[in-house]
Amino acid sequence: ISGGIDVFHSWKDREWQMRANYIFSNVTGTETRIRQTQESFEHYFQRPDADHLDVNEAMTSLNGDGGSLSLGNYGGNDNLSFQTGVTWRSPGLELNDIGFLNTADEINHVTWVGYRFPRPFSVFRSLRINGNHFQRWTTGGEYLYNAVNANVRASFNNYWSFRTGTTIEIKDISAKALFGGPLLKRSPGFYSWIDIESDNRKRINYGLNVGGGKSTGKDAGAVSGINFDFWLSAQPSDRLRISVSPELSLNNRVIQNVTDRFYNGNHRYITATLDQETFSMSMRFTYSLTPYLSIQYWGQPFISKATFSEYKYITDPFGPVYTDRFALYTQDQITYDSEALLYSIDENRDGQSDYAFDDPNFNFMQFRSNLVMRWEYRPGSEFFLVWTQSTTNFGDPFKDLFPSLTEDLFSQSVTNIFLLKFTYRFYNF
């Protein structure tokens, strides 16, 4: 059972607006199923350092609620706008049966301030700037996140556009980084992005987005990443439109969760250095043979591969420097079985394995596509012929990204599905 209520009030010609909502949920099931829900990624009731959370294995139902409250001023005569507000989700809120909930047990505060220049000037058709402040807590009062952000959005007299922004993290503590383990201090830093797009009125339109960030200060070197996103759209005729948008991201993180094990009555939260490369490319075209008959296609190859190294376990989740938060396994403590794809740990160096875990390296590839013919054979009545293709494969994580994609993506069988859909509209006279 779930439900909610929304309240909206505006005044002064909608310049001032107040919004509020409240939601609730109740899920029921067996003791096993409710325990699994409590321990799932969205909730982590088992987190050992959370005084306000506890797994109840006898429960057969789970209740929760949440909501938001915001106050804003939009489009005033002074061209200055702002919004401030708070959202919250109780630990037991569960909405994934009807929608998507990424995280319960959090309180978020956001304040946004923006200024728009009232009229074109110099080379600008329009120009807007804004700033944001973000904060986050658990419902138990644990202070997790503090960051500021600034953005600029501009369009020029030649109808090109430009956007850029930077986020600076002041505080970053994760309740999820250890997958049910204690809070972990993450490395604060910055992320910046820039986006340029050509005149979208033209038959050929293209743009590029580049973003990247890294940890700074005492934690410099703990996290880094960069991503590239390019898109090209062409309309060679009134009947045909084609677009392609490749995207590539490269990320490195020194402390990435792998698994957890028990050793001598203590939890070992095992992490590693992660290097991950991800590439995807969406391709679309639409061709209209007549106003009533069209063909549409969408396809996307996708690959993400990750290699883990420098295996370690967490010793002090709040160490002042990231190297203080873990202990590296030495060469005489860790061995690898290439046939079983298994790492064994001899932590006390007595020649016997104390615990083991699976090789976390992966190379995941996937292809999805849809080809649709749509025919409106009479007003309001349509016929669809659909052909979908899909394949999923796993490759060598140590093989280069693009050779792996081109050589291995279709090495497994491809699934083909054909669908027919027929609709008929009855008219009332």
C-alpha positions in Angstrom: 0.0 0.0 0.0 1.3 3.5 -0.9 -0.1 6.9 -1.2 0.5 10.6 -0.9 -0.8 14.1 -1.0 0.5 17.2 -2.8 -0.1 20.9 -1.9 0.7 23.9 -4.0 0.1 27.5 -3.4 1.2 30.6 -5.3 0.7 34.3 -5.0 1.7 37.6 -6.6 0.9 36.3 -10.1 2.7 33.0 -9.4 5.9 34.8 -8.7 6.0 33.2 -5.2 5.3 29.5 -4.9 5.2 27.0 -2.1 5.0 23.3 -2.6 4.7 20.4 -0.2 4.0 16.7 -0.5 3.8 13.7 1.8 4.1 10.0 0.8 3.8 6.8 2.8 4.2 3.1 2.1 3.5 -0.3 3.7 4.8 -3.5 2.3 4.0 -7.0 3.7 5.5 -10.4 3.1 7.2 -13.3 4.8 9.8 -12.8 7.5 12.5 -13.7 5.0 11.3 -11.3 2.4 10.9 -8.4 4.8 14.4 -9.1 6.2 15.8 -9.0 2.6 14.1 -5.7 2.1 15.6 -4.2 5.3 19.0 -5.3 4.2 18.7 -4.2 0.5 20.7 -1.4 -1.1 18.0 1.1 -0.6 17.8 0.6 3.2 20.9 -1.2 4.8 19.2 -1.6 8.2 22.2 -3.8 9.1 24.7 -0.9 9.1 26.7 -1.6 12.3 27.3 2.1 13.3 23.7 3.3 12.9 22.1 3.6 16.3 18.7 4.4 14.6 18.7 1.2 12.4 18.3 -2.4 13.3 17.3 -5.5 11.4 14.2 -7.1 12.8 14.0 -10.7 11.6 10.5 -11.3 12.9 8.8 -8.5 11.0 6.3 -9.3 8.3 5.6 -5.7 7.2 7.6 -2.5 6.7 6.3 1.0 7.0 7.8 4.3 6.0 7.0 7.8 4.9 8.7 10.9 3.3 8.0 14.2 1.8 9.2 17.6 0.7 8.7 21.3 1.4 10.0 24.1 -0.7 9.6 27.9 -1.1 10.6 29.8 -4.2 10.5 33.1 -6.0 10.5 32.7 -9.8 10.6 35.3 -12.5 10.4 38.4 -10.4 10.8 41.9 -11.9 14.4 42.0 -10.5 15.2 38.8 -12.6 16.5 37.2 -9.5 15.0 33.8 -8.6 15.6 31.4 -5.7 14.3 28.2 -4.2 15.0 26.5 -0.9 13.6 23.3 0.4 14.1 20.0 2.1 13.1 16.4 1.3 13.2 13.4 3.6 12.8 9.7 3.3 12.3 7.5 6.4 14.4 4.3 6.7 11.4 2.0 6.0 10.0 3.8 3.0 9.7 1.3 0.1 8.4 2.4 -3.3 10.2 0.1 -5.7 7.1 -2.0 -6.4 5.4 0.9 -8.1 8.4 3.2 -9.1 12.0 3.8 -8.2 13.6 4.6 -4.9 17.4 4.7 -4.7 17.8 5.7 -1.1 15.7 5.8 2.0 16.9 7.1 5.4 18.0 10.5 4.2 17.2 14.2 4.6 18.3 16.5 1.8 18.5 20.3 1.8 18.9 22.3 -1.4 19.1 26.1 -1.9 19.2 27.4 -5.5 19.7 31.1 -6.6 19.7 32.2 -10.2 19.9 35.4 -12.2 18.7 35.9 -15.8 19.8 38.9 -17.8 16.6 40.5 -19.0 17.4 41.2 -22.6 20.0 40.4 -25.3 23.3 42.2 -25.1 26.7 42.1 -26.8 27.1 38.6 -28.4 24.4 37.0 -26.1 20.8 36.3 -27.0 20.3 35.1 -23.4 22.5 34.5 -20.4 21.7 32.8 -17.0 23.8 32.1 -14.0 22.9 30.1 -10.9 24.4 28.7 -7.8 23.3 25.8 -5.5 24.1 24.5 -2.0 23.5 20.9 -1.1 23.4 19.1 2.2 22.5 15.6 3.4 21.9 13.8 6.6 20.6 10.4 7.7 17.3 10.5 9.7 19.5 9.6 12.7 21.3 12.9 12.4 24.5 11.7 10.8 25.9 14.6 8.6 26.9 13.1 5.3 27.3 15.7 2.5 28.0 19.4 1.9 28.7 20.9 -1.5 28.3 24.1 -3.6 27.7 24.4 -7.3 27.7 27.2 -9.9 26.5 27.1 -13.5 26.4 29.4 -16.6 24.1 28.9 -19.5 24.3 31.1 -22.6 23.0 31.3 -26.2 24.6 33.5 -28.8 23.4 35.7 -31.6 24.4 32.9 -34.1 22.1 30.5 -32.1 25.0 28.4 -30.8 24.8 27.6 -27.1 27.3 27.2 -24.3 26.9 25.7 -20.8 29.4 25.0 -18.0 29.4 24.3 -14.3 31.5 23.2 -11.4 30.6 21.4 -8.2 32.9 21.6 -5.2 32.4 19.0 -2.5 33.3 20.1 1.1 32.2 17.0 2.9 31.4 13.5 1.6 30.5 10.6 3.8 28.8 7.6 2.2 26.3 5.3 4.0 26.5 2.9 1.0 30.1 2.7 -0.1 30.7 -0.5 2.0 27.4 -2.1 1.0 25.9 -2.5 4.4 29.1 -1.7 6.3 29.8 1.4 8.4 29.9 4.9 7.1 32.9 5.6 5.0 34.6 9.0 4.6 35.0 9.6 0.8 37.4 11.9 -0.8 35.9 15.4 -1.4 36.9 17.2 -4.6 35.4 18.9 -7.6 33.6 18.1 -10.8 33.5 20.4 -13.8 31.7 20.2 -17.2 31.4 22.1 -20.4 28.8 21.7 -23.1 28.8 23.3 -26.6 26.0 22.9 -29.1 25.6 24.3 -32.7 22.5 26.0 -34.1 19.7 23.5 -33.6 17.7 25.1 -36.4 20.1 23.8 -39.1 19.8 20.5 -40.9 23.0 19.4 -39.2 23.3 19.9 -35.5 26.1 18.7 -33.3 27.5 19.2 -29.8 30.1 18.1 -27.3 30.0 17.6 -23.5 33.2 17.1 -21.6 33.2 16.6 -17.8 35.7 15.5 -15.3 36.8 15.7 -11.7 39.1 14.5 -9.0 39.7 14.5 -5.3 41.8 17.3 -3.9 43.6 18.4 -0.8 44.9 15.6 1.5 43.0 13.1 -0.6 44.5 14.1 -3.9 44.9 11.0 -6.1 42.0 9.0 -4.4 39.5 9.6 -7.2 39.6 10.8 -10.8 37.4 10.6 -13.8 36.5 12.1 -17.2 33.7 11.6 -19.7 33.1 12.6 -23.2 29.7 12.8 -24.9 29.3 13.8 -28.5 26.1 14.0 -30.6 25.4 14.6 -34.2 21.9 15.0 -35.8 21.3 15.4 -39.5 18.1 15.9 -41.5 19.1 15.6 -45.1 15.5 15.8 -46.2 12.1 16.5 -44.7 11.5 12.7 -44.7 14.7 11.6 -43.0 16.3 12.3 -39.7 19.5 10.6 -38.4 21.3 11.0 -35.1 24.2 9.3 -33.4 25.6 10.0 -29.9 28.7 8.1 -28.6 29.7 8.4 -25.0 33.0 7.4 -23.2 33.8 7.6 -19.5 37.1 6.7 -17.7 37.1 6.5 -13.9 39.6 5.5 -11.2 38.8 5.1 -7.5 41.3 3.8 -4.9 38.7 2.6 -2.4 35.9 0.6 -4.2 33.9 -2.0 -2.4 34.5 -5.6 -3.4 32.9 -7.8 -0.6 33.0 -8.5 3.1 34.1 -11.5 5.1 34.4 -12.5 8.8 37.8 -13.0 10.3 38.5 -13.8 14.0 35.0 -12.5 14.9 35.5 -9.2 13.0 34.2 -7.9 9.8 36.6 -7.4 6.9 35.3 -4.9 4.5 37.4 -5.6 1.4 38.0 -2.9 -1.2 40.3 -2.4 -4.1 41.5 0.2 -6.6 39.1 0.3 -9.5 39.8 1.3 -13.1 36.7 1.4 -15.2 36.0 2.2 -18.8 32.5 2.5 -20.3 31.4 3.2 -23.9 28.0 3.4 -25.5 26.6 4.8 -28.7 22.9 5.4 -29.4 21.9 5.5 -33.1 18.5 6.6 -34.4 16.9 7.3 -37.7 13.3 8.1 -38.7 12.1 7.9 -42.3 8.6 9.0 -43.3 7.6 7.4 -46.6 4.2 9.2 -46.4 2.4 11.2 -43.7 0.9 7.9 -42.6 3.8 5.4 -43.1 7.1 5.7 -41.2 10.1 3.6 -40.2 12.0 4.2 -37.0 15.2 2.6 -35.7 17.1 2.7 -32.5 20.2 0.7 -31.6 22.8 0.9 -28.9 26.0 -1.1 -28.3 27.3 -0.9 -24.7 30.4 -2.1 -23.0 31.7 -1.5 -19.5 34.9 -3.2 -18.2 36.5 -2.9 -14.8 39.8 -4.1 -13.4 40.5 -4.2 -9.7 44.0 -4.1 -8.1 45.7 -3.3 -4.8 43.3 -5.3 -2.6 42.9 -3.9 0.9 40.5 -3.9 3.9 39.1 -1.0 5.8 40.8 -0.3 9.1 39.6 3.3 9.9 36.6 4.5 7.9 37.2 8.1 9.0 41.0 8.3 8.6 42.0 11.9 8.0 43.9 10.9 4.8 42.5 8.2 2.4 45.6 6.1 2.9 44.8 5.9 6.6 41.5 4.2 6.0 42.8 0.8 4.8 45.5 -1.8 5.1 46.9 -3.3 1.9 47.2 -7.0 1.6 50.9 -7.9 1.0 52.0 -10.4 -1.7 52.5 -13.1 0.9 48.9 -12.6 2.2 47.0 -12.9 -1.1 47.1 -15.6 -3.8 45.0 -16.0 -7.0 43.6 -19.2 -8.5 43.2 -18.4 -12.2 41.1 -21.6 -12.8 38.7 -21.1 -10.0 38.8 -17.2 -10.4 39.3 -17.0 -6.7 41.4 -14.8 -4.4 42.5 -16.5 -1.1 43.7 -14.5 1.9 46.2 -15.7 4.5 46.0 -12.7 6.7 48.0 -14.2 9.6 50.6 -15.7 7.3 50.4 -19.2 8.8 50.2 -20.9 5.4 46.4 -21.5 5.6 43.7 -19.6 3.8 41.6 -17.5 6.3 39.0 -16.4 3.8 38.5 -16.1 0.0 36.4 -14.1 -2.5 35.6 -14.2 -6.1 37.5 -12.3 -8.8 35.5 -9.1 -9.2 37.0 -8.1 -12.6 34.4 -7.9 -15.4 33.8 -7.0 -19.0 30.1 -6.6 -19.7 28.8 -6.1 -23.2 25.3 -5.6 -24.5 23.5 -4.7 -27.7 19.8 -3.6 -28.0 17.9 -2.4 -31.0 14.3 -1.8 -32.2 13.1 -1.4 -35.8 9.5 -0.2 -36.0 7.2 0.3 -39.0 4.1 2.4 -38.2 1.2 2.6 -40.6 -1.9 4.7 -39.9 -4.2 3.0 -42.3 -7.2 5.2 -41.2 -7.4 8.2 -38.9 -6.7 7.0 -35.3 -6.2 3.4 -36.4 -2.6 2.0 -36.6 -0.6 -1.1 -37.5 2.9 -1.7 -36.0 5.5 -4.2 -37.1 8.4 -4.4 -34.6 11.7 -6.2 -34.8 13.9 -6.2 -31.7 17.4 -7.6 -31.4 19.4 -8.2 -28.3 22.6 -9.9 -27.1 24.6 -9.9 -23.9 28.2 -11.2 -23.5 31.1 -11.2 -21.1 34.7 -10.7 -22.3 38.2 -10.5 -21.0 38.5 -7.6 -18.6 42.1 -7.1 -19.6 41.4 -6.7 -23.3 41.3 -3.2 -24.7 37.9 -1.6 -24.7 37.2 -1.1 -28.4 38.8 -4.4 -29.7 36.7 -6.2 -27.2 33.5 -4.5 -28.3 34.1 -5.1 -32.0 35.4 -8.6 -31.7 33.4 -10.1 -28.9 30.0 -8.3 -28.7 28.3 -10.7 -31.2 30.2 -13.8 -30.3 27.1 -15.2 -28.5 23.7 -15.8 -30.1 21.5 -12.9 -30.9 17.8 -12.9 -29.7 15.3 -11.7 -32.4 11.7 -10.9 -31.5 9.0 -9.9 -33.9 5.8 -8.2 -32.8 2.6 -7.2 -34.4 0.3 -4.6 -33.0 -3.1 -3.6 -34.5 -5.3 -0.9 -33.2 -8.7 0.2 -34.6 -10.6 3.3 -33.6 -14.4 3.1 -33.5 -16.2 6.3 -34.3 -19.4 7.3 -32.5 -21.9 8.9 -34.9 
